[in-house]
Amino acid sequence: MSLIPQFHPEVDSVDLLDGERERTVGSRYRCNVEHGKGKGSCIEEVVECIPGSKVSTLMASDSWGIDKMLKDFVVETTLIPQPDNGTALRFEGFYNPVGTVNRILNLVIIRRKTMKRSLDVMDGIKRLAEERATTRER
């Protein structure tokens, strides 16, 4: 969890709320965004964890009001082994827009912004993994 700022383009720091350094079901952490107009934080909780394969996190609360707009916001991150010894990364987000306005915003804005942010995070994970692989090869 402490690696999040190294791959997430918006997260500056992470506070481990229960002292867990590894992701396990029930572990909670706060992601802090300390720059730009989106300053704030969110608390995420690991709701599923299969080490080396899959982790699902629930956005438990946040300072931006996303938790009021989207209920049960869960992101599933799955690593899929590939035949060429590579790994595919799949992000899937699940949430329920609250009310008519947020359902419309979801169609017009939220889904697109969520997809862009997810792709940015995935690019960061890829970059970090490649940097670490290069370092190990040396």
Secondary structure, 3 states (H helix, E strand, C coil): CCCHHHHCCCCCEEEECCCCCCCCCCCEEEEEECCCCCCEEEEEEEEEEECCCEEEEEEEEECCCHHHHEEEEEEEEEEEECCCCCEEEEEEEEEEECHHHHHHHHHHHHHHHHHHHHHHHHHHHHHHHHHHHHHHHC
